[in-house]
């Protein structure tokens, strides 16, 4: 569960990042991919080769010392990154079919999906509130949205 790297003199653009991730996941099929946080996180729906289910993955990315590094984690290890969009979550198979032989991984996958969905709801509510409170300054801290020092949870 370490980092994989490839030489890259300049910070790769979005298309190159997608290509690197696709190459890293061969021979599996990436059903959908979403890059987040200035290409430092990617959320994937992956269909393993010769399987009939779709697994969620988080891929962390860094560009340091002319090396582009990635670290991938599936949802069964409960990665502490909860920015997975709803469009990816809807594509995933039930955890019971993916991790049938590991009850802990089933529970972790359910927790990860719930945290991602909760975060997406909070962000959606914040966007709606921001539209109605025109001219107010909005920031987010630790999944709590603040409007002019007043917290909306």
Backbone torsions as a table, in degrees:
resi	resn	phi	psi	omega
1	UNK	NA	40.8	177.8
2	UNK	-95.6	-164.2	-179.0
3	UNK	-98.6	140.8	173.2
4	UNK	-106.5	144.7	-177.3
5	UNK	-136.4	159.4	174.6
6	UNK	-141.8	145.2	-180.0
7	UNK	-68.2	134.1	-177.9
8	UNK	-156.6	107.5	-173.2
9	UNK	-67.5	-42.3	179.1
10	UNK	-108.8	157.2	177.0
11	UNK	-60.8	123.4	-175.6
12	UNK	-68.1	144.9	176.3
13	UNK	-76.7	170.0	-173.8
14	UNK	-55.9	-44.8	-179.2
15	UNK	-63.1	-39.6	178.9
16	UNK	-67.9	-38.1	176.9
17	UNK	-60.7	-45.4	178.3
18	UNK	-60.4	-41.7	179.8
19	UNK	-64.2	-43.2	179.4
20	UNK	-60.9	-43.5	-179.4
21	UNK	-66.2	-43.6	178.5
22	UNK	-59.7	-42.5	178.8
23	UNK	-64.8	-36.7	-179.4
24	UNK	-67.5	-28.6	-176.5
25	UNK	-97.1	2.4	176.1
26	UNK	-64.4	140.8	11.4
27	UNK	-93.3	11.8	-179.8
28	UNK	-75.2	161.8	-178.5
29	UNK	-102.8	126.1	173.9
30	UNK	-89.1	113.1	-177.9
31	UNK	-74.1	-43.8	178.3
32	UNK	-154.4	155.6	-177.8
33	UNK	-143.9	141.0	176.5
34	UNK	-133.7	121.7	177.6
35	UNK	-92.8	136.2	-177.4
36	UNK	-133.3	165.1	173.3
37	UNK	51.2	56.9	176.2
38	UNK	56.2	44.5	178.5
39	UNK	60.1	35.4	172.9
40	UNK	-105.6	-13.4	176.9
41	UNK	-135.5	142.5	172.9
42	UNK	-132.5	141.0	176.9
43	UNK	-117.8	128.6	-172.8
44	UNK	-127.2	148.1	166.4
45	UNK	-108.9	114.2	-171.9
46	UNK	-119.2	131.5	173.3
47	UNK	-101.9	110.2	179.2
48	UNK	-61.5	151.3	-179.5
49	UNK	-59.6	133.7	177.8
50	UNK	63.7	24.4	177.0
51	UNK	-121.9	159.3	-179.0
52	UNK	-113.9	29.5	176.0
53	UNK	-131.4	166.5	-178.4
54	UNK	-121.3	129.2	-176.6
55	UNK	-110.2	145.6	175.4
56	UNK	-89.0	138.1	178.4
57	UNK	-129.8	147.3	169.2
58	UNK	-113.3	131.0	176.6
59	UNK	-120.6	118.9	175.4
60	UNK	-91.6	145.9	-176.9
61	UNK	-134.5	143.3	176.1
62	UNK	-141.1	146.7	172.4
63	UNK	-122.0	112.9	-174.8
64	UNK	-145.9	135.9	175.9
65	UNK	49.4	48.0	178.3
66	UNK	61.2	27.1	177.4
67	UNK	-131.9	130.3	176.3
68	UNK	-98.4	118.1	-174.2
69	UNK	-115.3	145.2	177.4
70	UNK	-130.7	151.4	174.2
71	UNK	-138.6	121.7	-178.4
72	UNK	-109.4	143.6	178.8
73	UNK	-138.9	134.6	175.8
74	UNK	-86.6	168.0	-175.8
75	UNK	-66.2	-17.4	-178.4
76	UNK	-74.7	-8.6	177.7
77	UNK	-103.8	6.3	179.8
78	UNK	53.4	65.1	177.5
79	UNK	-64.0	144.6	-176.7
80	UNK	-89.1	45.6	176.6
81	UNK	-132.3	117.1	-169.3
82	UNK	-118.1	31.0	-178.4
83	UNK	-93.6	16.1	-177.7
84	UNK	-66.4	123.9	-178.8
85	UNK	-72.0	159.4	-179.2
86	UNK	-59.9	-33.7	-178.1
87	UNK	-63.1	-31.5	176.4
88	UNK	-77.7	-44.0	-178.9
89	UNK	-58.1	-36.7	-179.4
90	UNK	-67.3	-23.2	-178.3
91	UNK	-83.3	-16.2	-172.9
92	UNK	-74.9	144.9	176.8
93	UNK	-77.9	160.3	177.0
94	UNK	-59.0	138.4	-177.5
95	UNK	-58.9	-29.0	-178.8
96	UNK	-64.3	-31.1	179.2
97	UNK	-82.3	-26.9	-178.2
98	UNK	-80.2	-49.1	-174.2
99	UNK	-112.4	49.8	-175.6
100	UNK	-60.9	-29.3	-176.1
101	UNK	-92.5	0.5	-177.1
102	UNK	-138.7	96.6	-177.9
103	UNK	-61.7	-31.9	179.3
104	UNK	-64.9	-40.6	179.1
105	UNK	-66.0	-35.7	176.1
106	UNK	-60.7	-46.4	179.9
107	UNK	-64.5	-42.7	178.7
108	UNK	-62.3	-42.3	179.8
109	UNK	-63.3	-41.7	178.1
110	UNK	-63.5	-42.5	178.7
111	UNK	-63.8	-43.2	-179.1
112	UNK	-62.8	-45.1	179.7
113	UNK	-63.6	-40.6	179.7
114	UNK	-64.8	-42.7	179.0
115	UNK	-64.7	-39.5	177.7
116	UNK	-64.5	-45.3	179.8
117	UNK	-63.6	-39.8	178.4
118	UNK	-63.2	-44.5	178.9
119	UNK	-62.5	-41.7	179.1
120	UNK	-63.1	-38.8	176.8
121	UNK	-63.5	-44.3	179.0
122	UNK	-60.0	-45.0	-179.5
123	UNK	-66.0	-37.9	178.0
124	UNK	-64.1	-44.3	177.5
125	UNK	-63.5	-38.3	179.6
126	UNK	-65.0	-41.4	178.7
127	UNK	-64.0	-41.9	178.3
128	UNK	-63.6	-43.7	179.6
129	UNK	-64.9	-37.1	-179.9
130	UNK	-64.6	-37.8	178.3
131	UNK	-66.4	-36.3	-178.5
132	UNK	-78.9	-26.1	-179.2
133	UNK	-104.0	64.1	-176.5
134	UNK	-61.5	138.2	177.4
135	UNK	88.3	-7.2	178.3
136	UNK	-88.1	150.1	179.7
137	UNK	-91.0	129.2	-177.2
138	UNK	-118.7	135.8	172.8
139	UNK	-135.6	160.8	175.4
140	UNK	-123.0	135.4	176.8
141	UNK	-137.8	118.7	174.7
142	UNK	51.7	50.6	177.3
143	UNK	62.9	18.6	173.0
144	UNK	-118.2	134.4	-178.4
145	UNK	-100.7	129.9	-179.2
146	UNK	-111.5	132.1	172.5
147	UNK	-120.3	111.0	-178.5
148	UNK	47.3	53.0	176.2
149	UNK	70.8	6.7	176.7
150	UNK	-107.4	125.6	-174.8
151	UNK	-83.5	133.5	171.0
152	UNK	-117.7	120.2	-177.3
153	UNK	-106.2	NA	NA
